[in-house]
Amino acid sequence: MAIDLDPQQLGLQFGSGAVIGGIVGFAAKKVAKLIAVLIGIELALFAFLESRGILTVKWDRLTAGLVQASQDAASQTPPSWLMTILSTLSVSAGFSGGFLVGFRKG
């Protein structure tokens, strides 16, 4: 059982994964900022409409739903496709590093 690794191919996969990850990370941070602003505006609008008596917001139900969703996500077991993704470690390691750099610079 000989593993035939080509350092040039691994470097190419790692480098291309890093570049793509950097671009995706940069874009993800920009999109996350936009979503955060939209959610903030929506919550401010809800509070304004509630103060005028136009709308009634059940804030405890809103936050309970968020807490329940995060608990559900934490209790799930990883799917089998996750193992397939982990098997492509050279590309995913480069992508992860690039994503973090792009996200930080974005």
C-alpha atoms as one frame of an Amber mdcrd trajectory, in Angstrom:
protein
   0.000   0.000   0.000   2.178   2.808  -1.266   0.808   6.312  -1.179   1.877
   8.212  -4.248   1.891  11.899  -3.283   2.968  14.564  -5.730   4.138  17.666
  -3.805   3.510  19.891  -6.815  -0.097  18.715  -7.111  -0.665  19.112  -3.368
   0.764  22.637  -3.494  -1.448  23.515  -6.451  -4.537  22.190  -4.672  -3.637
  23.992  -1.460  -2.917  27.279  -3.262  -6.054  27.233  -5.377  -8.110  26.330
  -2.318  -6.558  29.253  -0.430  -7.341  31.740  -3.205 -10.926  30.559  -3.581
 -11.339  30.506   0.203 -10.042  34.061   0.457 -12.531  35.303  -2.106 -15.429
  33.444  -0.466 -14.394  34.646   3.005 -14.223  38.255   1.857 -17.659  38.010
   0.248 -19.125  36.163   3.243 -18.107  38.940   5.610 -19.648  41.588   3.359
 -22.896  39.605   3.128 -22.897  38.983   6.904 -22.545  42.721   7.552 -25.418
  43.468   5.188 -27.643  40.855   6.849 -26.777  42.202  10.315 -27.741  45.734
   9.238 -31.027  44.516   7.733 -31.916  42.556  10.872 -31.043  45.562  13.042
 -33.259  47.827  10.954 -36.081  45.277  11.117 -35.848  44.991  14.911 -35.749
  48.781  15.256 -38.820  49.018  13.022 -40.602  46.409  15.150 -39.780  48.362
  18.313 -40.979  51.619  16.721 -44.240  50.101  15.504 -44.789  48.498  18.893
 -44.255  51.830  20.676 -46.921  53.406  18.425 -49.396  50.603  19.200 -49.519
  49.414  15.587 -47.828  46.089  16.190 -47.484  43.730  19.134 -44.208  41.813
  19.309 -43.830  38.864  21.647 -40.102  39.306  22.300 -39.865  36.247  24.581
 -41.223  33.996  21.834 -38.827  35.509  19.317 -35.758  34.847  21.456 -37.005
  31.413  22.551 -37.136  30.368  18.906 -33.540  31.440  18.403 -32.379  29.566
  21.489 -34.252  26.430  20.403 -32.749  26.586  16.892 -29.221  26.843  18.262
 -29.821  23.913  20.632 -31.191  21.798  17.778 -28.162  22.563  15.625 -25.742
  21.660  18.429 -27.378  18.287  19.119 -27.194  16.930  15.558 -24.621  14.318
  14.551 -22.387  15.065  11.577 -23.704  13.642   8.286 -21.792  11.107   6.201
 -20.985  13.699   3.530 -18.871  15.463   6.132 -16.444  12.545   6.069 -16.200
  12.870   2.298 -15.353  16.553   2.616 -12.725  15.817   5.251 -11.061  13.333
   2.910 -10.133  16.209   0.582  -7.912  17.744   3.226  -5.361  19.464   0.981
  -7.953  21.601  -0.768 -10.052  22.176   2.348  -7.050  23.224   4.442  -6.094
  25.827   1.857  -9.690  26.946   1.524 -10.067  27.293   5.293  -6.921  29.360
   5.621  -7.878  31.558   2.703 -11.412  31.944   4.007 -10.146  33.148   7.376
  -7.764  35.641   5.771 -10.469  36.905   3.398 -13.030  37.133   6.185 -10.608
  39.064   8.365  -9.662  41.470   5.561 -13.303  41.967   4.474
